[in-house]
Amino acid sequence: MKIVLPLPNVLTTLFIVVTEPLTFDIASFVPWRVGRPHRKAAMAALGSPLLTVSHHKTPWKPTDVNLSGEERRRLRRARHHLVVSSTGTPPHLPGNLQVARATARALARTCDGLLIDPLTGSAVPSCERGPGEPGDFRLHDDWLTWDVQVHGDATCPPWDPSDTGACDCLRVTSKGLSRFGLPEITLDGAACAHHLCATNLLRMVAHRLLADHLSFLGTHPSAAARPLDDHLHIETADQALLPGGHSGGHPGPPFTVRLTPCDADLGEPGRAGSIRRLKVSPAPGTGRVTCLKVGPPSGFTGSLNNWLCATQGVSHASLTSIGHHLTDPAAALAA
């Protein structure tokens, strides 16, 4: 069966830098202080919808962020904030996002500010491989976070490896795929003892979904919708090494996951605890698929926990480079 994903005409991503009063002029700063390899692209995009920077002489008040104690202290003390925005069509992805975040990183570094990604609700740490944005695009470079929830009043039995099906109180949902025009993905109803396995599985699914999505956009730049198989094949190559090259184990054989459109925000009443069951359908009247539930393929006869354990060829999975590099800035502006 095919799931039809409508493609938005444009996508907008914001980055916020909270800071004290500035001591430099933004207009003269951006073209020259953005690090390589994104400097030329930033110079070409600045002032267009692909890259805008605005200074606001007010504190930034987020509604939903997951910050450390020190980060929250810096946020409370900051009296000003900068907004770095990129608005482009899907074929601009992911280069325009990297240019915008490279600009935000340069600003945060110069004004000693705190860089926050409002979509993931988290601070963007300093790049471990250098002072700025990497040239290659990798989803594990803080483009995605995970919302891990357990039913508030769940009474789970002690974990027993031979009877994990007795617990189903866990839900893990991605935060960040929507910036690429994709639905978020969620795994709902697993045992809370399997939260690492659930997150690892979703990482592999997110990597495969985005790699295929960017490939589709590259070959169908004018498409208004994208058909997606409801069964997604996860290759051995998707079961990648941890960042930094430390192996988490040996990749397992390929496997398949089933994708089901759902609504992760409006659950059905009657479930005990603070998390309600997923509603398996798009929001009524919208036609949009905002979330995809990840589960066992058709024909699997075991429990969700049985299947989840069977997919774990490695103890920890992460994401390798998707293989997309910077596009020519002139071509991006002309698109």
ABEGO torsion letter per residue (X at the ends): XBBBBBBBABBBBBBBBBBBBBABBAAAAAAAABBOAAAAAAAAABGBAABBBBBBABBBBBABBBBBAAAAAAAAABABBBBBBBBBBAAAOAAAAAAAAAAAAAAAAAAGBBBBBAAAGBBBBBBAAEABBBABBBAABGABBBBBBBBAABBBBBBBAAAAAABAABBBBBBGAAAAGBBBBBBBGBBAAAAAAAAAAAAAAAAAAAAAAAAAAAABAABABBBBBABBBBBAAABBBBBGGBBAEBBBBBBBBBBBBBBAABBBBGBBEABBBBBBEBBBGAGBBABBBBBBBBGBABBAAAAAAAABABABBBBBBAGBBBBBAAAAAAX
